Amino acid sequence: MTRWDQARQLLGFRARESTRVREKSSRAGPVREAVRTPAEPRSSGAGSICVVSGKGGTGKSSVSASLAALLARRGRTLLLDADLGCANAHILQDVHPEHTFADVIAGRVEMESIVTPCANGVELLAGGSGFASLAGLKAFELEMIGRGLQRLEPSYDHLVVDSAAGLSRQTVAFASACDASLLITTPDVTAMTDAYAFLKVFVRQCAAQGIARPMPYLVVNRAQSEEEAKQVARRLQNVVSKFLGARIELLAVLPDDRAALRAIQRRSAVVDSEPESELSRAIVTLSCGVAARLAHTETQAAGARLAMAAHGRSC
């Protein structure tokens, strides 16, 4: 049996865990983890976070929209829609950008010209929608985006990257360029399997480029209960430890809440349209954990890292 088959079996809920292991793993909940921070403060510049998922449909863009909205209350925040071929971040901000990354790549405008202010204080860099070529950028095009982002970053406190779902080199490049990343999964077995696949590609691509990047933090979305989310986290943690020799941390549990669907229908972030919902309260906790980590991270500009990664070089 191959290592991948073994990993899939572990993620497929085929092995039962003992009560002793469950009790040991659940002593530290996500709220305590969310407020634990490193000791050294960050130096300067925008703290960057990339929101990723192994597959579509996990709620990644909804989490990105709400996280950006909450961080915008703390400081100037830029939301970058890195799903460049099938962008939808503008929908949840209810804006209609005049220009997108498609115009930047075509050489029609500079990056500064596509910044779109949103009603909740977020400023958006919109991806192109319906442009297949943007889903697989050439190295010089990815570098162009990185250099443009590098010029913008000093004006912001936070950068949130809403990445494309999946395992493309482009998606991993955005994730590895940021100070930290959030890996969104759901309790669905296919979402968990694809989450592990993303981590596997992330680790290998970083190693191939000779860069040391922190492992993504895990966020379990659409959980029916906290215990269900912890079971998902334990299975992923066990597989990642066994097959990748790494550790991932459960940062937050987001409940299965119809408020998310209602917010999408209203073209808004759930923390703006239904701030008292259970989901919004959970995302507030998540944002506190993210802000604490970014505030205590010494960083190089994500744009510079992205430009270097475009050619497979480390910063």
C-alpha positions as CSV (number, residue, x, y, z in Angstrom):
1,M,0.0,0.0,0.0
2,T,1.4,3.4,-0.9
3,R,1.9,6.2,1.6
4,W,-0.9,8.2,-0.2
5,D,-3.3,5.3,0.2
6,Q,-2.4,5.1,3.9
7,A,-3.0,8.8,4.3
8,R,-6.4,8.5,2.5
9,Q,-7.4,5.7,4.8
10,L,-6.5,7.7,7.9
11,L,-8.5,10.7,6.6
12,G,-11.4,8.4,5.6
13,F,-12.3,7.8,9.3
14,R,-11.4,4.1,9.0
15,A,-9.3,4.1,12.2
16,R,-11.0,4.6,15.6
17,E,-9.2,6.7,18.2
18,S,-9.2,5.7,21.8
19,T,-10.9,7.8,24.4
20,R,-7.6,8.5,26.0
21,V,-6.2,10.1,22.8
22,R,-9.4,12.1,22.3
23,E,-9.2,13.5,25.9
24,K,-5.5,14.4,25.5
25,S,-6.0,16.1,22.2
26,S,-9.0,18.2,23.3
27,R,-7.4,19.9,26.4
28,A,-6.4,23.0,24.4
29,G,-9.3,24.4,22.5
30,P,-9.2,26.7,19.5
31,V,-9.9,29.8,21.6
32,R,-6.8,29.3,23.8
33,E,-4.8,28.6,20.7
34,A,-6.1,31.8,19.0
35,V,-4.6,34.1,21.7
36,R,-1.2,32.4,22.0
37,T,1.4,34.5,20.2
38,P,5.1,34.5,19.6
39,A,7.3,36.6,21.8
40,E,9.0,38.9,19.2
41,P,7.1,41.9,17.7
42,R,6.9,42.4,14.0
43,S,9.0,45.1,12.4
44,S,7.0,47.1,9.8
45,G,4.8,46.8,6.7
46,A,1.6,44.9,6.0
47,G,1.0,41.7,7.8
48,S,-0.1,39.2,5.2
49,I,-2.4,36.2,5.4
50,C,-3.3,33.8,2.6
51,V,-6.6,31.9,2.8
52,V,-6.4,28.6,1.0
53,S,-8.3,25.3,0.5
54,G,-7.6,22.0,-1.2
55,K,-10.9,22.1,-3.0
56,G,-13.6,24.5,-3.9
57,G,-16.8,24.9,-1.9
58,T,-15.3,25.0,1.6
59,G,-16.2,28.6,2.3
60,K,-12.8,30.1,1.6
61,S,-14.0,33.3,-0.1
62,S,-16.6,33.9,2.6
63,V,-14.0,33.6,5.3
64,S,-11.6,35.9,3.4
65,A,-14.3,38.5,3.0
66,S,-15.2,38.5,6.7
67,L,-11.6,38.4,7.9
68,A,-10.7,41.4,5.7
69,A,-13.7,43.3,7.0
70,L,-12.7,42.7,10.6
71,L,-9.0,43.5,10.0
72,A,-10.1,46.7,8.3
73,R,-11.5,47.9,11.7
74,R,-8.0,47.5,13.1
75,G,-6.1,49.2,10.2
76,R,-5.9,49.8,6.5
77,T,-6.6,46.4,4.8
78,L,-6.0,45.2,1.2
79,L,-7.9,42.2,0.0
80,L,-6.3,40.5,-3.0
81,D,-8.4,38.1,-5.1
82,A,-5.8,35.6,-6.2
83,D,-8.4,33.3,-7.9
84,L,-7.3,35.2,-11.1
85,G,-9.2,33.2,-13.7
86,C,-12.5,32.8,-11.8
87,A,-12.6,35.7,-9.3
88,N,-15.5,36.4,-7.1
89,A,-14.3,38.4,-4.1
90,H,-15.9,41.5,-5.6
91,I,-19.3,39.9,-5.3
92,L,-19.1,39.6,-1.5
93,Q,-18.0,43.3,-1.4
94,D,-20.9,44.3,-3.7
95,V,-18.6,46.3,-6.0
96,H,-18.1,46.4,-9.7
97,P,-14.4,47.1,-10.3
98,E,-13.6,49.1,-13.4
99,H,-10.2,47.3,-13.8
100,T,-8.9,43.9,-12.7
101,F,-5.7,41.9,-12.8
102,A,-6.5,41.1,-16.4
103,D,-5.9,44.7,-17.3
104,V,-2.6,44.7,-15.3
105,I,-1.3,41.6,-17.1
106,A,-2.4,43.0,-20.5
107,G,-0.3,46.1,-19.7
108,R,-3.3,48.5,-19.9
109,V,-3.0,49.8,-16.3
110,E,-0.6,49.7,-13.3
111,M,-1.5,47.8,-10.1
112,E,-2.3,51.0,-8.3
113,S,-5.2,51.7,-10.8
114,I,-7.2,48.5,-9.9
115,V,-7.5,49.2,-6.2
116,T,-11.3,49.4,-5.5
117,P,-12.6,50.9,-2.2
118,C,-15.4,49.0,-0.6
119,A,-18.2,50.1,1.8
120,N,-16.8,48.3,4.8
121,G,-13.4,49.9,4.6
122,V,-11.7,47.1,2.7
123,E,-9.8,47.9,-0.4
124,L,-9.9,45.3,-3.1
125,L,-7.5,44.1,-5.8
126,A,-10.0,42.3,-8.1
127,G,-9.1,39.2,-10.1
128,G,-10.3,38.6,-13.6
129,S,-13.3,36.5,-14.2
130,G,-13.7,34.3,-17.2
131,F,-10.0,34.6,-18.2
132,A,-8.5,31.1,-18.5
133,S,-5.0,32.4,-19.1
134,L,-5.0,34.1,-15.7
135,A,-5.4,30.7,-14.0
136,G,-1.9,29.7,-15.2
137,L,0.3,32.8,-15.2
138,K,3.7,32.8,-16.8
139,A,6.7,33.5,-14.5
140,F,7.1,37.1,-15.7
141,E,3.4,37.8,-15.2
142,L,3.5,36.4,-11.7
143,E,6.6,38.6,-11.0
144,M,4.7,41.6,-12.5
145,I,2.0,41.1,-9.9
146,G,4.5,40.6,-7.1
147,R,6.4,43.8,-8.0
148,G,3.1,45.8,-8.2
149,L,2.0,44.4,-4.8
150,Q,5.4,45.3,-3.4
151,R,4.7,49.0,-4.3
152,L,1.3,48.9,-2.6
153,E,2.1,47.1,0.6
154,P,3.8,49.9,2.6
155,S,0.5,51.8,2.6
156,Y,-1.4,49.0,4.4
157,D,-1.5,47.4,7.8
158,H,-3.0,44.1,6.6
159,L,-3.0,42.1,3.4
160,V,-5.6,39.3,3.0
161,V,-5.1,37.0,-0.1
162,D,-8.1,35.0,-1.2
163,S,-6.4,32.3,-3.2
164,A,-7.7,29.9,-5.8
165,A,-8.7,26.5,-4.6
166,G,-6.5,23.6,-5.5
167,L,-2.9,22.7,-5.8
168,S,-1.5,24.8,-8.6
169,R,2.0,26.2,-8.4
170,Q,0.5,29.7,-8.6
171,T,-1.7,29.1,-5.6
172,V,1.1,27.7,-3.5
173,A,3.3,30.6,-4.6
174,F,0.8,33.1,-3.1
175,A,0.5,31.0,0.1
176,S,4.3,30.8,0.6
177,A,4.7,34.5,-0.1
178,C,2.5,35.5,2.8
179,D,3.5,35.7,6.5
180,A,1.0,33.0,7.3
181,S,-1.8,31.1,5.7
182,L,-5.2,29.6,6.8
183,L,-6.2,26.2,5.3
184,I,-10.0,26.0,5.2
185,T,-11.5,22.5,5.3
186,T,-14.9,21.0,6.2
187,P,-15.6,17.7,7.9
188,D,-16.3,16.2,4.4
189,V,-13.8,13.4,3.7
190,T,-13.0,14.8,0.2
191,A,-12.3,18.2,1.6
192,M,-10.0,16.7,4.2
193,T,-8.2,14.6,1.6
194,D,-7.7,17.6,-0.6
195,A,-6.5,19.7,2.4
196,Y,-3.8,17.1,3.1
197,A,-2.9,17.1,-0.6
198,F,-2.4,20.9,-0.5
199,L,-0.2,20.6,2.5
200,K,1.9,17.9,0.8
201,V,2.4,20.1,-2.3
202,F,3.1,23.2,-0.1
203,V,5.8,21.4,1.8
204,R,7.4,20.0,-1.3
205,Q,7.3,23.2,-3.2
206,C,8.8,25.2,-0.4
207,A,11.6,22.6,0.0
208,A,12.3,22.6,-3.7
209,Q,12.7,26.4,-3.6
210,G,14.9,26.2,-0.4
211,I,12.5,28.4,1.6
212,A,11.4,27.9,5.2
213,R,7.7,28.9,5.6
214,P,5.4,28.2,8.5
215,M,2.8,25.5,8.1
216,P,-0.7,26.8,7.4
217,Y,-3.1,27.1,10.3
218,L,-6.1,24.9,10.1
219,V,-9.7,26.2,10.2
220,V,-12.5,23.7,10.2
221,N,-15.6,25.3,8.6
222,R,-19.3,24.1,8.7
223,A,-18.7,22.0,11.8
224,Q,-21.8,20.5,13.5
225,S,-20.0,20.7,16.8
226,E,-16.6,21.6,18.3
227,E,-15.9,17.9,18.9
228,E,-16.5,17.1,15.2
229,A,-14.1,19.8,14.3
230,K,-11.5,18.5,16.7
231,Q,-11.8,15.0,15.3
232,V,-11.2,16.4,11.8
233,A,-8.2,18.3,13.1
234,R,-6.8,15.2,14.9
235,R,-7.0,13.1,11.8
236,L,-5.2,15.7,9.6
237,Q,-2.6,16.3,12.3
238,N,-1.9,12.6,12.6
239,V,-1.5,12.2,8.8
240,V,0.6,15.4,8.5
241,S,2.9,14.3,11.3
242,K,3.3,10.7,10.0
243,F,3.8,11.4,6.3
244,L,5.2,15.0,6.2
245,G,7.0,15.2,9.5
246,A,5.3,18.5,10.3
247,R,2.8,19.9,12.7
248,I,-0.4,21.9,12.0
249,E,-2.4,23.8,14.5
250,L,-6.1,24.1,14.7
251,L,-6.7,27.8,14.9
252,A,-10.5,28.1,14.7
253,V,-13.8,26.2,14.5
254,L,-16.5,27.8,12.4
255,P,-20.1,26.4,12.8
256,D,-22.4,25.3,10.1
257,D,-24.6,28.4,9.9
258,R,-27.2,29.5,7.3
259,A,-26.1,33.0,7.9
260,A,-23.2,32.3,5.5
261,L,-25.6,31.6,2.7
262,R,-27.8,34.6,3.5
263,A,-24.7,36.8,3.4
264,I,-23.7,35.6,0.0
265,Q,-27.2,36.3,-1.3
266,R,-26.9,39.8,0.0
267,R,-23.4,40.2,-1.6
268,S,-21.8,40.9,1.7
269,A,-19.5,39.5,4.4
270,V,-21.4,37.7,7.1
271,V,-19.7,39.8,9.8
272,D,-21.2,42.9,8.2
273,S,-24.7,41.5,7.4
274,E,-25.3,39.3,10.5
275,P,-22.8,40.4,13.1
276,E,-24.7,38.6,15.9
277,S,-24.8,35.2,14.2
278,E,-22.9,32.3,15.7
279,L,-20.7,32.2,12.6
280,S,-19.8,35.9,12.9
281,R,-18.8,35.5,16.5
282,A,-16.5,32.5,15.6
283,I,-14.9,34.5,12.8
284,V,-14.3,37.4,15.2
285,T,-12.3,34.9,17.4
286,L,-10.4,33.8,14.3
287,S,-9.6,37.4,13.4
288,C,-8.2,38.0,16.9
289,G,-5.9,35.0,16.5
290,V,-4.8,36.1,13.0
291,A,-4.2,39.7,14.1
292,A,-2.2,38.5,17.2
293,R,0.1,36.4,15.0
294,L,0.6,39.0,12.3
295,A,1.4,41.6,15.0
296,H,4.2,39.5,16.3
297,T,5.7,38.4,13.0
298,E,8.8,39.9,11.5
299,T,8.3,39.8,7.7
300,Q,9.5,40.6,4.3
301,A,7.0,42.1,1.9
302,A,4.7,39.4,0.4
303,G,5.1,41.1,-3.0
304,A,8.9,40.6,-3.0
305,R,8.5,37.0,-2.0
306,L,6.0,36.4,-4.7
307,A,8.2,38.0,-7.4
308,M,11.1,35.8,-6.3
309,A,8.9,32.6,-6.2
310,A,7.8,33.3,-9.7
311,H,11.2,32.1,-10.8
312,G,11.7,29.5,-8.2
313,R,14.1,31.5,-6.1
314,S,14.1,32.1,-2.4
315,C,14.2,35.6,-0.8
